[in-house]
Amino acid sequence: MVTLPLNERQKSWLTLAVLWLGLLLLASLRPLAVPDEGRYGEIGRWMLVSGDWLTPRLNGIPFFHKPPYLHWLEAISLATFGVNELALRLVPALHVGLMLVALYLASRAISTEQVARRAALMLGTSLSFLLGGQYINHDMLVATWIGVAIWCFAFAFMAGDRPQALLARLGFVACAMGMLSKGLIGIALPGLVILVWLIWTRQLKKALYLPWFSGLALFAAIAMPWFVIAQQKYPQLFDYMFVNQHFKRYTESTYNNPQPWWFYLAALGLLLFPWVFFALLAWRRNVPGTVQAAPPIAREWTALCWIWAGAITLFFSIPNSKLVGYVLPVVPALALLAALGWQRSMARFRRGGQVFAALCVFNAGVALVIVTQVGEVTRSGRTQDLAQVLACAAAPTDTVYVTGAYPYDLPFYAQSRKPMVVLENWPLLRSQSGDGWQRELFEGADFDVQAAGQLQAPEVLATAGLVSGNWLVLRIGSENAVDLNGWKRFYEGAGWLLYQSTPASAAKGPEPTQKIGLPGCQHEGQGQSR
């Protein structure tokens, strides 16, 4: 049998497939990270368990920090592939795969097959792809749709004297998906980049010819139904999501993770190491006489990439609160600039290809080390070990109490179907301005009076210890701050303690008709949850 050699385009698609499959392999090697992955993974699982697809809920309490697109996809993935970490990580992985494909197609149209494949390899071997592409939160989803929107609108405007209508409509659709992913930045950031670019390249008048009516109709049909229905059920939703979680979080200094102005420059150095440094060489002219030099591309495209990277980085550098994932929308633009910079500075060297391959392998090795070691490093902060014990010892009707700290990943791993009771001095906490898990819960409880019953005072602990079927979860080291009369230690994990209530008249076992075990219980030698 004769095997035909792959052509250049087939090599590129095979490269993209290998990069994405490598991402899935890495995504299967680590437990949930807390708090983010525990929080968002559990919201998706609870949506599936409860059947409430309108209201994202954490511990049964409404959670309206972001729109529900991530949680919808998580619930669908969990229903399809079972309750496990990889099912959750398929959601960001599919989106970063779309980002990779969009970068490749756009780069191929702008430059050459070789540059496009190199740009895809630079993105696909970066930590932004290998780690950010498997991290369970909203950042990669909105970053992908922002990028797709920018590419669609840019190609629409570059098509001629008037924007190409179909591409422009796809841009409006991408903005709608970005809006559902993380709110207003799904519209604001593509709009900011395209507006500055149109002004810089003197194409602003073309905006008059966008298919505004059909484009906005598509946007409204996709993005608005959930907001309208949820606002009707929860009248304070818009004020909370847009005013508190958008504008105040952007403008005020009381929120978590304050960082200096240069934070995102350092973050990009890590997320796209070492490729980002070659982006700085993209302005360099071709070296005469080198057959591998990058062909010239229209100045509008390099301007787009620099404006894309600069405007979004500046936008997120202004607030006091900064998180690494916020800057993910700029990585496609920097990857293309880096590919051009490499082609113009390194392609003429005889061993340039070997150096490039070595850097790709190095990056993949760094990601592998991080993924395989992070579970042990974060072991004491997670409750995976405790959740397994609880899942096999508790009945579905049992109640779990927590105080002093919130075990984000416990409900997911135990696969409980009953919310935990969280014991704190809630009136005092409401008077404080901290940006932590307590605020997530008591602000969400304001939307649902019935769900607010999950937040109770510490005084109920003594009574709960005298009633059978109750469990208490504490961080190791905090047990001395709690009255444990009526509770006996049941299990000590790496970082958490599990106590069981001990009523005076308790029987020596469960009621005969009471079924023991939650769906998360795994028996020895059994790889799948019951």
BADRENDO-648554 format. One record per residue (C-alpha): residue number from 1; chain; z, x, y. Coordinates in pm, 1 decimal. Layout:
NODE   seq   mol         c3         c1         c2
NODE   NUM     A          Z          X          Y
...
END
This chain:
NODE   seq   mol         c3         c1         c2
NODE     1     A        0.0        0.0        0.0
NODE     2     A     -100.3      139.9      338.3
NODE     3     A      159.3      111.4      616.1
NODE     4     A        9.3       90.7      961.8
NODE     5     A      190.6      289.1     1231.3
NODE     6     A      375.9       92.5     1496.1
NODE     7     A      212.3       68.8     1835.1
NODE     8     A      409.8      140.3     2150.9
NODE     9     A      496.1     -222.5     2219.9
NODE    10     A      618.6     -276.8     1864.8
NODE    11     A      834.2       35.2     1897.4
NODE    12     A      989.5     -111.7     2208.9
NODE    13     A     1075.3     -444.2     2046.6
NODE    14     A     1217.4     -263.4     1743.4
NODE    15     A     1429.6      -53.3     1979.4
NODE    16     A     1567.1     -365.1     2147.3
NODE    17     A     1649.3     -519.6     1809.3
NODE    18     A     1832.1     -206.5     1689.5
NODE    19     A     2034.2     -189.7     2011.9
NODE    20     A     2142.1     -551.3     1980.2
NODE    21     A     2231.3     -524.2     1611.4
NODE    22     A     2435.3     -213.6     1692.9
NODE    23     A     2622.2     -418.2     1952.4
NODE    24     A     2704.1     -683.7     1691.0
NODE    25     A     2832.3     -415.7     1455.1
NODE    26     A     3066.7     -281.4     1721.9
NODE    27     A     3175.1     -635.2     1811.4
NODE    28     A     3293.5     -693.6     1454.1
NODE    29     A     3527.0     -391.7     1448.6
NODE    30     A     3811.8     -492.4     1676.9
NODE    31     A     4063.3     -773.6     1727.9
NODE    32     A     4091.4     -990.2     2036.6
NODE    33     A     4195.1     -813.3     2355.4
NODE    34     A     4469.6     -980.7     2555.3
NODE    35     A     4495.5    -1147.8     2789.7
NODE    36     A     4127.4    -1222.2     2858.9
NODE    37     A     3981.6    -1257.9     2510.2
NODE    38     A     4290.2    -1436.6     2383.6
NODE    39     A     4274.5    -1680.3     2673.2
NODE    40     A     3902.8    -1759.0     2667.1
NODE    41     A     3871.1    -1748.9     2290.0
NODE    42     A     4152.1    -1999.6     2254.5
NODE    43     A     4005.1    -2231.1     2520.9
NODE    44     A     3682.5    -2245.9     2320.4
NODE    45     A     3868.8    -2307.4     1994.1
NODE    46     A     4081.5    -2580.3     2152.6
NODE    47     A     3771.5    -2751.7     2286.0
NODE    48     A     3637.4    -2764.2     1930.0
NODE    49     A     3968.0    -2879.5     1778.5
NODE    50     A     4043.5    -3143.1     2042.4
NODE    51     A     3691.6    -3277.7     2078.1
NODE    52     A     3737.8    -3279.8     2456.8
NODE    53     A     3415.9    -3118.3     2584.1
NODE    54     A     3479.3    -3216.7     2944.2
NODE    55     A     3808.8    -3039.7     3014.4
NODE    56     A     3868.1    -2673.2     2927.5
NODE    57     A     4230.1    -2644.4     2816.0
NODE    58     A     4471.9    -2357.3     2759.1
NODE    59     A     4763.0    -2463.8     2537.1
NODE    60     A     4648.5    -2822.5     2587.3
NODE    61     A     4674.4    -2784.5     2966.4
NODE    62     A     4362.2    -2810.8     3188.6
NODE    63     A     4219.1    -2472.6     3289.0
NODE    64     A     3977.1    -2502.5     3580.6
NODE    65     A     3943.3    -2144.0     3699.1
NODE    66     A     3576.8    -2145.8     3595.5
NODE    67     A     3313.8    -2399.2     3482.7
NODE    68     A     3290.1    -2473.2     3108.1
NODE    69     A     2958.8    -2310.2     3001.2
NODE    70     A     3134.2    -2021.6     2820.7
NODE    71     A     3372.4    -2258.3     2644.2
NODE    72     A     3094.4    -2491.7     2531.3
NODE    73     A     2905.9    -2206.4     2369.6
NODE    74     A     3221.9    -2066.2     2212.1
NODE    75     A     3306.7    -2401.4     2057.5
NODE    76     A     2953.6    -2436.0     1919.6
NODE    77     A     2961.8    -2084.1     1778.4
NODE    78     A     3303.0    -2136.3     1617.5
NODE    79     A     3183.5    -2462.6     1462.5
NODE    80     A     2879.4    -2281.5     1322.8
NODE    81     A     3023.1    -1947.3     1208.2
NODE    82     A     3392.6    -2020.3     1160.1
NODE    83     A     3699.6    -1925.1     1359.6
NODE    84     A     3671.2    -1548.0     1396.2
NODE    85     A     3626.4    -1287.5     1668.2
NODE    86     A     3257.9    -1222.2     1603.6
NODE    87     A     3171.6    -1589.7     1645.4
NODE    88     A     3325.2    -1572.1     1994.2
NODE    89     A     3151.9    -1244.8     2078.5
NODE    90     A     2810.7    -1381.5     1987.8
NODE    91     A     2818.4    -1567.5     2319.3
NODE    92     A     2830.5    -1263.9     2552.3
NODE    93     A     2618.7    -1065.0     2302.8
NODE    94     A     2335.4    -1318.6     2320.4
NODE    95     A     2346.5    -1308.8     2697.6
NODE    96     A     2342.2     -929.9     2724.3
NODE    97     A     2052.0     -941.7     2478.0
NODE    98     A     1870.9    -1168.0     2722.5
NODE    99     A     1954.4     -923.7     3002.7
NODE   100     A     1804.1     -642.2     2796.2
NODE   101     A     1485.0     -835.2     2721.0
NODE   102     A     1446.0     -940.8     3084.8
NODE   103     A     1485.0     -578.8     3198.7
NODE   104     A     1226.2     -459.7     2946.8
NODE   105     A      968.8     -725.8     3037.0
NODE   106     A     1018.7     -677.3     3410.3
NODE   107     A     1002.7     -297.3     3385.4
NODE   108     A      689.2     -315.4     3173.5
NODE   109     A      520.3     -535.1     3432.5
NODE   110     A      632.3     -308.2     3716.7
NODE   111     A      567.2       28.9     3554.7
NODE   112     A      468.3      147.2     3205.7
NODE   113     A      567.3       84.0     2847.1
NODE   114     A      740.8      422.0     2834.3
NODE   115     A      948.4      357.7     3145.5
NODE   116     A     1035.0        6.7     3025.2
NODE   117     A     1154.7      131.9     2688.5
NODE   118     A     1355.3      408.9     2851.5
NODE   119     A     1519.8      161.6     3089.9
NODE   120     A     1611.7      -59.7     2794.0
NODE   121     A     1755.7      239.2     2608.2
NODE   122     A     1957.7      343.1     2910.9
NODE   123     A     2107.4       -3.8     2945.1
NODE   124     A     2145.6      -50.6     2568.5
NODE   125     A     2335.7      276.4     2517.8
NODE   126     A     2564.6      230.0     2817.2
NODE   127     A     2922.6      108.3     2800.4
NODE   128     A     2819.5     -191.3     3010.0
NODE   129     A     2609.6     -305.9     2711.4
NODE   130     A     2806.8     -172.9     2414.0
NODE   131     A     3147.9     -281.4     2542.6
NODE   132     A     3082.1     -528.4     2825.4
NODE   133     A     2823.3     -705.8     2610.9
NODE   134     A     3084.1     -802.9     2351.8
NODE   135     A     3377.5     -881.5     2582.5
NODE   136     A     3475.6    -1248.3     2581.2
NODE   137     A     3485.0    -1373.0     2938.5
NODE   138     A     3251.8    -1518.8     3199.5
NODE   139     A     3130.3    -1192.0     3352.3
NODE   140     A     2839.3    -1104.0     3124.2
NODE   141     A     2714.2    -1461.4     3123.4
NODE   142     A     2690.4    -1489.3     3499.8
NODE   143     A     2559.5    -1131.4     3530.6
NODE   144     A     2272.4    -1215.4     3296.6
NODE   145     A     2171.7    -1533.4     3476.8
NODE   146     A     2196.4    -1363.2     3816.9
NODE   147     A     1959.8    -1094.5     3689.2
NODE   148     A     1716.0    -1345.6     3539.7
NODE   149     A     1714.9    -1541.9     3865.4
NODE   150     A     1642.0    -1230.5     4072.3
NODE   151     A     1358.5    -1120.4     3842.1
NODE   152     A     1202.5    -1469.6     3841.3
NODE   153     A     1212.5    -1513.3     4217.6
NODE   154     A     1093.0    -1157.4     4283.5
NODE   155     A      793.5    -1188.1     4053.0
NODE   156     A      718.2    -1530.0     4199.8
NODE   157     A      706.4    -1384.1     4552.4
NODE   158     A      502.1    -1082.4     4444.8
NODE   159     A      237.0    -1302.9     4280.5
NODE   160     A       37.7    -1357.1     4601.1
NODE   161     A       43.6    -1513.3     4943.3
NODE   162     A      241.5    -1803.8     4803.7
NODE   163     A      517.4    -1789.1     4538.6
NODE   164     A      412.8    -1861.2     4182.0
NODE   165     A      561.6    -2207.1     4122.0
NODE   166     A      655.5    -2179.4     3755.0
NODE   167     A      844.7    -1852.7     3799.5
NODE   168     A     1021.8    -1991.3     4105.4
NODE   169     A     1132.1    -2298.5     3909.8
NODE   170     A     1264.4    -2072.2     3635.0
NODE   171     A     1461.0    -1895.5     3906.8
NODE   172     A     1622.8    -2224.2     4008.0
NODE   173     A     1706.3    -2291.4     3642.0
NODE   174     A     1868.1    -1947.5     3609.9
NODE   175     A     2075.9    -2017.3     3922.0
NODE   176     A     2193.9    -2342.2     3764.9
NODE   177     A     2299.0    -2156.7     3451.8
NODE   178     A     2478.3    -1900.5     3667.9
NODE   179     A     2658.0    -2181.7     3848.6
NODE   180     A     2776.2    -2325.2     3517.2
NODE   181     A     2878.7    -1978.4     3403.9
NODE   182     A     3110.1    -1880.0     3687.5
NODE   183     A     3060.9    -2098.5     3990.9
NODE   184     A     2909.6    -2032.3     4330.9
NODE   185     A     2825.6    -1664.1     4278.8
NODE   186     A     2557.3    -1781.1     4036.0
NODE   187     A     2372.4    -1908.2     4343.6
NODE   188     A     2507.5    -1690.1     4621.6
NODE   189     A     2427.4    -1348.7     4475.1
NODE   190     A     2063.5    -1412.9     4375.2
NODE   191     A     2017.3    -1579.2     4714.9
NODE   192     A     2172.0    -1284.4     4897.6
NODE   193     A     1959.9    -1025.7     4715.6
NODE   194     A     1633.0    -1215.1     4751.9
NODE   195     A     1693.9    -1301.0     5118.1
NODE   196     A     1768.0     -938.8     5216.0
NODE   197     A     1471.1     -820.2     5010.4
NODE   198     A     1232.2    -1070.6     5168.8
NODE   199     A     1342.9     -964.6     5515.0
NODE   200     A     1319.3     -593.6     5429.1
NODE   201     A      969.9     -627.4     5280.2
NODE   202     A      848.6     -873.2     5545.9
NODE   203     A      782.3    -1156.1     5302.7
NODE   204     A     1030.4    -1407.9     5442.3
NODE   205     A      761.9    -1656.4     5547.7
NODE   206     A      667.3    -1701.9     5182.1
NODE   207     A      999.9    -1878.8     5129.5
NODE   208     A      854.9    -2181.8     5306.3
NODE   209     A      619.5    -2230.5     5012.1
NODE   210     A      877.8    -2227.8     4735.8
NODE   211     A      874.3    -2544.7     4522.2
NODE   212     A     1196.9    -2651.6     4684.9
NODE   213     A     1192.6    -3016.2     4577.0
NODE   214     A     1122.7    -2961.9     4207.5
NODE   215     A     1333.0    -2645.8     4198.8
NODE   216     A     1640.6    -2808.8     4349.1
NODE   217     A     1589.8    -3113.0     4126.6
NODE   218     A     1597.5    -2886.5     3820.5
NODE   219     A     1904.7    -2709.8     3955.6
NODE   220     A     2086.8    -3038.3     4015.9
NODE   221     A     1992.5    -3182.8     3677.1
NODE   222     A     2136.7    -2879.8     3495.6
NODE   223     A     2431.3    -2770.4     3708.6
NODE   224     A     2571.9    -3083.2     3868.4
NODE   225     A     2652.6    -3340.9     3593.5
NODE   226     A     2968.2    -3165.2     3472.8
NODE   227     A     3098.7    -3109.8     3825.7
NODE   228     A     3038.1    -3474.2     3920.5
NODE   229     A     3199.1    -3618.6     3606.5
NODE   230     A     3494.5    -3379.4     3613.1
NODE   231     A     3554.9    -3444.6     3982.8
NODE   232     A     3564.1    -3817.1     3916.7
NODE   233     A     3831.9    -3767.3     3652.0
NODE   234     A     4022.3    -3495.8     3841.9
NODE   235     A     3990.5    -3561.8     4218.1
NODE   236     A     4155.5    -3230.4     4309.8
NODE   237     A     3907.4    -3025.1     4103.6
NODE   238     A     3671.7    -2912.7     4383.4
NODE   239     A     3956.4    -2803.5     4606.2
NODE   240     A     4117.1    -2606.0     4324.8
NODE   241     A     3804.2    -2443.8     4180.8
NODE   242     A     3607.4    -2371.1     4497.0
NODE   243     A     3874.2    -2330.6     4762.8
NODE   244     A     4151.5    -2167.6     4557.9
NODE   245     A     3961.0    -1985.2     4284.8
NODE   246     A     3654.7    -1890.5     4491.4
NODE   247     A     3726.5    -1855.1     4861.7
NODE   248     A     4098.2    -1772.8     4856.2
NODE   249     A     4060.2    -1528.8     4568.7
NODE   250     A     3784.6    -1357.7     4768.4
NODE   251     A     3959.9    -1349.6     5104.3
NODE   252     A     4332.8    -1320.4     5028.7
NODE   253     A     4531.2    -1019.0     4908.5
NODE   254     A     4787.4    -1195.8     4687.0
NODE   255     A     4575.9    -1193.5     4370.4
NODE   256     A     4589.7     -943.4     4087.4
NODE   257     A     4440.0     -595.6     4050.6
NODE   258     A     4410.8     -468.1     4409.6
NODE   259     A     4182.4     -164.5     4425.0
NODE   260     A     4036.9       66.7     4694.1
NODE   261     A     3689.2       13.7     4841.0
NODE   262     A     3528.2      280.6     4618.9
NODE   263     A     3647.7      117.6     4294.5
NODE   264     A     3306.2      -14.5     4194.5
NODE   265     A     3132.3      316.0     4258.5
NODE   266     A     3365.6      472.6     4002.3
NODE   267     A     3324.6      173.5     3770.4
NODE   268     A     2945.6      207.6     3774.5
NODE   269     A     2979.3      576.8     3699.4
NODE   270     A     3157.2      479.7     3377.0
NODE   271     A     2962.6      166.6     3289.2
NODE   272     A     2624.7      343.2     3315.6
NODE   273     A     2729.3      699.7     3238.3
NODE   274     A     2534.0      925.8     3252.4
NODE   275     A     2223.8      726.4     3341.2
NODE   276     A     2343.3      606.5     3680.6
NODE   277     A     2318.4      959.5     3817.8
NODE   278     A     1945.9      965.6     3740.8
NODE   279     A     1906.7      650.7     3950.5
NODE   280     A     1979.8      869.3     4251.8
NODE   281     A     1660.5     1062.0     4167.7
NODE   282     A     1437.0      754.8     4165.5
NODE   283     A     1327.0      828.5     4522.2
NODE   284     A     1190.3     1167.5     4415.7
NODE   285     A      816.1     1202.8     4416.4
NODE   286     A      623.8     1293.5     4103.2
NODE   287     A      588.5     1664.1     4030.6
NODE   288     A      216.3     1749.0     4055.6
NODE   289     A       44.4     1844.3     3733.8
NODE   290     A      287.0     1674.8     3492.8
NODE   291     A      113.5     1430.7     3262.3
NODE   292     A      441.2     1250.6     3186.8
NODE   293     A      531.2     1181.3     3546.2
NODE   294     A      602.4      817.5     3624.5
NODE   295     A      312.3      633.6     3783.6
NODE   296     A      373.7      513.6     4136.5
NODE   297     A      508.5      159.8     4164.9
NODE   298     A      495.6      -74.7     4459.6
NODE   299     A      760.1        6.8     4717.4
NODE   300     A      869.5     -357.2     4709.8
NODE   301     A     1005.7     -307.5     4358.4
NODE   302     A     1213.1        0.2     4433.4
NODE   303     A     1340.1     -176.3     4745.1
NODE   304     A     1439.1     -474.9     4531.7
NODE   305     A     1638.3     -257.2     4290.7
NODE   306     A     1824.3      -72.4     4567.4
NODE   307     A     1900.2     -394.3     4758.2
NODE   308     A     2005.4     -561.7     4431.3
NODE   309     A     2249.8     -282.2     4348.4
NODE   310     A     2373.7     -226.7     4703.5
NODE   311     A     2420.2     -586.7     4818.4
NODE   312     A     2615.2     -701.9     4511.8
NODE   313     A     2831.5     -389.4     4499.1
NODE   314     A     2913.6     -430.9     4867.9
NODE   315     A     2983.1     -801.5     4821.6
NODE   316     A     3247.9     -735.3     4556.6
NODE   317     A     3391.6     -429.5     4732.7
NODE   318     A     3510.6     -636.6     5027.7
NODE   319     A     3793.6     -834.0     4855.5
NODE   320     A     4125.3     -668.7     4779.8
NODE   321     A     4117.9     -790.1     4418.2
NODE   322     A     3863.0     -607.2     4201.3
NODE   323     A     3783.1     -624.6     3830.3
NODE   324     A     3532.1     -405.8     3646.7
NODE   325     A     3329.7     -694.9     3507.8
NODE   326     A     3241.5     -824.1     3854.3
NODE   327     A     2987.4     -544.9     3907.7
NODE   328     A     2792.4     -607.0     3584.7
NODE   329     A     2510.5     -795.5     3766.6
NODE   330     A     2380.0     -468.4     3916.3
NODE   331     A     2328.2     -275.0     3591.1
NODE   332     A     1968.2     -391.9     3519.6
NODE   333     A     1851.4     -271.1     3860.5
NODE   334     A     2025.4       63.8     3819.6
NODE   335     A     1887.6      103.3     3466.1
NODE   336     A     1529.5       69.4     3594.0
NODE   337     A     1595.7      311.5     3878.6
NODE   338     A     1753.0      553.6     3629.8
NODE   339     A     1447.1      535.6     3403.3
NODE   340     A     1221.7      612.4     3698.5
NODE   341     A     1452.5      893.9     3807.8
NODE   342     A     1451.7     1045.9     3460.2
NODE   343     A     1074.1     1024.7     3436.1
NODE   344     A     1033.8     1197.5     3770.8
NODE   345     A     1291.1     1470.0     3711.1
NODE   346     A     1321.3     1536.8     3337.1
NODE   347     A      992.7     1433.7     3172.5
NODE   348     A      829.0     1767.4     3248.3
NODE   349     A     1085.6     1959.4     3042.7
NODE   350     A      983.8     2038.5     2686.0
NODE   351     A     1323.7     1942.4     2544.3
NODE   352     A     1372.4     1643.5     2769.1
NODE   353     A     1330.3     1399.2     2480.1
NODE   354     A     1592.5     1578.6     2273.5
NODE   355     A     1837.6     1575.8     2563.0
NODE   356     A     1776.9     1204.2     2612.0
NODE   357     A     1836.8     1129.3     2243.7
NODE   358     A     2155.2     1339.5     2245.2
NODE   359     A     2291.1     1147.9     2544.5
NODE   360     A     2216.0      816.5     2371.9
NODE   361     A     2401.6      928.0     2059.1
NODE   362     A     2692.8     1056.1     2268.1
NODE   363     A     2729.5      721.7     2446.0
NODE   364     A     2715.8      530.7     2117.1
NODE   365     A     2982.0      763.2     1976.1
NODE   366     A     3211.1      706.4     2273.8
NODE   367     A     3175.1      328.8     2232.6
NODE   368     A     3248.5      355.5     1860.2
NODE   369     A     3564.7      557.7     1922.0
NODE   370     A     3687.8      311.6     2183.7
NODE   371     A     3620.3        8.9     1963.3
NODE   372     A     3783.9      153.6     1651.9
NODE   373     A     4091.7      284.1     1834.2
NODE   374     A     4161.4        3.1     2078.5
NODE   375     A     4318.6     -219.1     1812.8
NODE   376     A     4589.4       33.4     1732.7
NODE   377     A     4648.3      116.7     2098.2
NODE   378     A     4697.5     -250.0     2190.9
NODE   379     A     4879.2     -349.9     1871.1
NODE   380     A     5216.4     -413.7     2033.3
NODE   381     A     5066.4     -644.8     2294.0
NODE   382     A     4893.5     -869.1     2041.4
NODE   383     A     5045.4    -1127.6     1805.6
NODE   384     A     4788.9    -1109.4     1526.2
NODE   385     A     5044.4     -991.7     1268.1
NODE   386     A     5297.9    -1253.5     1372.9
NODE   387     A     5032.8    -1527.4     1378.4
NODE   388     A     4949.5    -1461.5     1013.2
NODE   389     A     5315.3    -1500.3      912.0
NODE   390     A     5359.6    -1812.9     1122.9
NODE   391     A     5039.1    -1968.6      991.4
NODE   392     A     5159.8    -1936.8      631.4
NODE   393     A     5518.7    -2046.4      697.2
NODE   394     A     5485.0    -2334.3      945.4
NODE   395     A     5381.3    -2691.2      890.9
NODE   396     A     5110.0    -2848.8     1110.0
NODE   397     A     5372.7    -3071.2     1273.9
NODE   398     A     5608.8    -2783.3     1358.2
NODE   399     A     5667.0    -2685.4     1721.7
NODE   400     A     5641.2    -2331.1     1855.7
NODE   401     A     5849.7    -2235.3     2159.8
NODE   402     A     5776.4    -1930.0     2374.1
NODE   403     A     5956.4    -1782.0     2672.0
NODE   404     A     5945.9    -1467.1     2882.9
NODE   405     A     5587.4    -1382.0     2789.7
NODE   406     A     5280.8    -1574.9     2678.3
NODE   407     A     5113.9    -1490.1     2341.5
NODE   408     A     4753.4    -1563.0     2436.0
NODE   409     A     4605.4    -1484.2     2094.6
NODE   410     A     4870.4    -1654.4     1878.5
NODE   411     A     4715.8    -2005.7     1866.9
NODE   412     A     4370.7    -1863.4     1788.7
NODE   413     A     4481.1    -1650.5     1495.4
NODE   414     A     4723.5    -1912.1     1358.6
NODE   415     A     4464.9    -2186.3     1425.4
NODE   416     A     4739.1    -2423.7     1531.2
NODE   417     A     4652.1    -2774.3     1639.9
NODE   418     A     4970.0    -2843.6     1835.1
NODE   419     A     5032.2    -2688.6     2178.7
NODE   420     A     5322.7    -2450.2     2222.1
NODE   421     A     5620.9    -2540.7     2440.8
NODE   422     A     5662.1    -2281.0     2715.0
NODE   423     A     6014.6    -2239.9     2850.8
NODE   424     A     6056.3    -2105.2     3205.1
NODE   425     A     6226.9    -2186.2     3533.7
NODE   426     A     5916.5    -2363.5     3660.7
NODE   427     A     6052.7    -2480.2     4001.4
NODE   428     A     6141.3    -2118.8     4083.4
NODE   429     A     5805.1    -1990.3     3963.0
NODE   430     A     5623.2    -2240.5     4183.0
NODE   431     A     5790.6    -2089.2     4487.4
NODE   432     A     5655.5    -1744.2     4401.8
NODE   433     A     5300.0    -1625.4     4468.3
NODE   434     A     5242.0    -1413.4     4158.3
NODE   435     A     4898.7    -1427.1     3995.4
NODE   436     A     4997.7    -1439.4     3628.0
NODE   437     A     5004.9    -1655.5     3318.1
NODE   438     A     5281.3    -1877.2     3455.2
NODE   439     A     5060.9    -1982.0     3747.8
NODE   440     A     4771.4    -2053.4     3513.7
NODE   441     A     4988.8    -2299.6     3326.9
NODE   442     A     5177.9    -2480.3     3602.5
NODE   443     A     4869.0    -2516.4     3823.6
NODE   444     A     4675.7    -2656.5     3529.0
NODE   445     A     4961.4    -2893.6     3447.5
NODE   446     A     4917.1    -3053.3     3790.1
NODE   447     A     4592.1    -3203.5     3662.3
NODE   448     A     4748.5    -3376.7     3359.8
NODE   449     A     5096.3    -3528.1     3363.8
NODE   450     A     5105.2    -3567.7     2986.1
NODE   451     A     5003.8    -3205.4     2922.8
NODE   452     A     5271.2    -3095.3     3171.6
NODE   453     A     5524.9    -3184.4     2902.0
NODE   454     A     5441.1    -2852.1     2736.7
NODE   455     A     5623.9    -2679.5     3023.2
NODE   456     A     5998.5    -2722.1     2986.4
NODE   457     A     6323.2    -2563.4     3101.7
NODE   458     A     6498.0    -2285.3     2903.8
NODE   459     A     6796.5    -2513.3     2845.9
NODE   460     A     6611.5    -2704.1     2571.2
NODE   461     A     6617.5    -2393.3     2351.1
NODE   462     A     6971.5    -2452.2     2229.8
NODE   463     A     6891.9    -2806.8     2119.2
NODE   464     A     6562.5    -2703.3     1961.5
NODE   465     A     6744.2    -2449.5     1743.4
NODE   466     A     6935.2    -2732.6     1577.3
NODE   467     A     6622.0    -2923.9     1477.1
NODE   468     A     6420.0    -2829.8     1170.6
NODE   469     A     6054.0    -2739.7     1207.4
NODE   470     A     6089.2    -2533.4     1525.2
NODE   471     A     5984.8    -2172.1     1585.1
NODE   472     A     6050.1    -1930.7     1871.1
NODE   473     A     5826.7    -1639.0     1975.0
NODE   474     A     5962.6    -1356.2     2191.9
NODE   475     A     5856.3    -1010.2     2299.2
NODE   476     A     6057.8     -734.0     2135.6
NODE   477     A     6326.4     -627.1     2381.1
NODE   478     A     6367.7     -968.3     2544.0
NODE   479     A     6590.0    -1124.0     2276.3
NODE   480     A     6909.8    -1028.5     2460.8
NODE   481     A     6804.0    -1240.2     2759.1
NODE   482     A     6784.3    -1558.1     2549.3
NODE   483     A     7056.9    -1772.0     2391.9
NODE   484     A     6963.8    -1755.2     2022.6
NODE   485     A     7241.7    -1975.3     1885.6
NODE   486     A     7089.3    -2187.8     1612.0
NODE   487     A     6796.5    -1948.1     1558.3
NODE   488     A     6753.2    -1688.0     1285.8
NODE   489     A     6513.7    -1395.9     1291.4
NODE   490     A     6223.6    -1467.2     1056.0
NODE   491     A     5981.2    -1180.7     1123.0
NODE   492     A     5949.8     -872.0     1341.5
NODE   493     A     5597.1     -768.2     1428.7
NODE   494     A     5458.3     -470.9     1616.6
NODE   495     A     5550.6     -614.4     1954.0
NODE   496     A     5677.1     -968.9     1901.2
NODE   497     A     5962.4    -1146.9     1723.6
NODE   498     A     5950.5    -1476.3     1533.7
NODE   499     A     6261.1    -1692.6     1499.1
NODE   500     A     6312.7    -2009.1     1295.8
NODE   501     A     6548.0    -2294.5     1380.3
NODE   502     A     6848.9    -2334.6     1150.2
NODE   503     A     6994.4    -2685.7     1161.5
NODE   504     A     7330.5    -2719.1      992.8
NODE   505     A     7206.6    -2989.4      755.3
NODE   506     A     6870.9    -2823.3      682.9
NODE   507     A     6736.3    -2851.4      334.0
NODE   508     A     6646.8    -2536.1      148.7
NODE   509     A     6278.7    -2607.1      174.3
NODE   510     A     6031.4    -2840.7      334.8
NODE   511     A     6015.8    -3205.5      264.4
NODE   512     A     5823.4    -3272.6      -59.1
NODE   513     A     5547.1    -3450.0      126.8
NODE   514     A     5526.2    -3192.2      404.0
NODE   515     A     5227.5    -2960.1      380.6
NODE   516     A     5306.5    -2598.2      464.9
NODE   517     A     5053.0    -2369.5      625.2
NODE   518     A     4815.6    -2374.1      919.5
NODE   519     A     4438.8    -2314.9      889.1
NODE   520     A     4488.6    -1953.9      999.5
NODE   521     A     4689.7    -1865.7      688.2
NODE   522     A     4515.0    -1606.2      474.7
NODE   523     A     4646.8    -1537.1      126.5
NODE   524     A     4642.2    -1186.5      -14.6
NODE   525     A     4290.5    -1087.4     -115.5
NODE   526     A     4136.6    -1382.9       64.0
NODE   527     A     3898.4    -1289.2      342.4
NODE   528     A     3844.6    -1634.0      488.2
NODE   529     A     4098.9    -1865.4      646.7
NODE   530     A     4197.8    -2172.3      453.9
END
